[in-house]
Amino acid sequence: MGERVLLPEEVDRIRMTNKGKQREERASRDWCFLHSLSKSIYSFTV
């Protein structure tokens, strides 16, 4: 028997986990940006 063929639901699961990882990375990057932005605004107002 050759390599096992992935079922459609397995492909969907893999795609979803990859998408989730990308979303988490983007969210953490956005959070870092917002954090630094709010810090600069805070130091500017004080």
Distance bins in CASP14 RR format, pairs under 12 A and 6 or more apart:
PFRMAT RR
TARGET T0000
AUTHOR 0000-0000-0000
RMODE 2
METHOD distances of the structure
MODEL  1
4 10 0 0 0 0 1 0 0 0 0 0 0
5 11 0 0 0 0 1 0 0 0 0 0 0
6 12 0 0 0 0 1 0 0 0 0 0 0
6 13 0 0 0 0 1 0 0 0 0 0 0
6 14 1 0 0 1 0 0 0 0 0 0 0
6 15 0 0 0 0 0 1 0 0 0 0 0
7 13 0 0 0 0 1 0 0 0 0 0 0
7 14 0 0 0 0 0 1 0 0 0 0 0
8 14 0 0 0 0 0 1 0 0 0 0 0
8 15 0 0 0 0 0 1 0 0 0 0 0
9 15 0 0 0 0 0 1 0 0 0 0 0
9 16 0 0 0 0 0 1 0 0 0 0 0
10 16 0 0 0 0 0 1 0 0 0 0 0
10 17 0 0 0 0 0 1 0 0 0 0 0
11 17 0 0 0 0 0 1 0 0 0 0 0
11 18 0 0 0 0 0 1 0 0 0 0 0
12 18 0 0 0 0 0 1 0 0 0 0 0
12 19 0 0 0 0 0 1 0 0 0 0 0
13 19 0 0 0 0 0 1 0 0 0 0 0
13 20 0 0 0 0 0 1 0 0 0 0 0
14 20 0 0 0 0 0 1 0 0 0 0 0
14 21 0 0 0 0 0 1 0 0 0 0 0
15 21 0 0 0 0 0 1 0 0 0 0 0
15 22 0 0 0 0 0 1 0 0 0 0 0
16 22 0 0 0 0 0 1 0 0 0 0 0
16 23 0 0 0 0 0 1 0 0 0 0 0
17 23 0 0 0 0 0 1 0 0 0 0 0
17 24 0 0 0 0 0 1 0 0 0 0 0
18 24 0 0 0 0 0 1 0 0 0 0 0
18 25 0 0 0 0 0 1 0 0 0 0 0
19 25 0 0 0 0 0 1 0 0 0 0 0
19 26 0 0 0 0 0 1 0 0 0 0 0
20 26 0 0 0 0 1 0 0 0 0 0 0
20 27 0 0 0 0 1 0 0 0 0 0 0
20 28 0 0 0 0 0 1 0 0 0 0 0
21 27 0 0 0 0 0 1 0 0 0 0 0
21 28 0 0 0 0 0 1 0 0 0 0 0
22 28 0 0 0 0 0 1 0 0 0 0 0
22 29 0 0 0 0 0 1 0 0 0 0 0
23 29 0 0 0 0 0 1 0 0 0 0 0
23 30 0 0 0 0 0 1 0 0 0 0 0
24 30 0 0 0 0 0 1 0 0 0 0 0
24 31 0 0 0 0 0 1 0 0 0 0 0
25 31 0 0 0 0 0 1 0 0 0 0 0
25 32 0 0 0 0 0 1 0 0 0 0 0
26 32 0 0 0 0 0 1 0 0 0 0 0
26 33 0 0 0 0 0 1 0 0 0 0 0
27 33 0 0 0 0 0 1 0 0 0 0 0
27 34 0 0 0 0 0 1 0 0 0 0 0
28 34 0 0 0 0 0 1 0 0 0 0 0
28 35 0 0 0 0 0 1 0 0 0 0 0
29 35 0 0 0 0 0 1 0 0 0 0 0
29 36 0 0 0 0 0 1 0 0 0 0 0
30 36 0 0 0 0 0 1 0 0 0 0 0
30 37 0 0 0 0 0 1 0 0 0 0 0
31 37 0 0 0 0 0 1 0 0 0 0 0
31 38 0 0 0 0 0 1 0 0 0 0 0
32 38 0 0 0 0 0 1 0 0 0 0 0
32 39 0 0 0 0 0 1 0 0 0 0 0
33 39 0 0 0 0 0 1 0 0 0 0 0
33 40 0 0 0 0 0 1 0 0 0 0 0
34 40 0 0 0 0 0 1 0 0 0 0 0
34 41 0 0 0 0 0 1 0 0 0 0 0
35 41 0 0 0 0 0 1 0 0 0 0 0
35 42 0 0 0 0 0 1 0 0 0 0 0
36 42 0 0 0 0 0 1 0 0 0 0 0
36 43 0 0 0 0 0 1 0 0 0 0 0
37 43 0 0 0 0 0 1 0 0 0 0 0
37 44 0 0 0 0 0 1 0 0 0 0 0
38 44 0 0 0 0 0 1 0 0 0 0 0
38 45 0 0 0 0 0 1 0 0 0 0 0
39 45 0 0 0 0 0 1 0 0 0 0 0
39 46 0 0 0 0 0 1 0 0 0 0 0
40 46 0 0 0 0 0 1 0 0 0 0 0
END
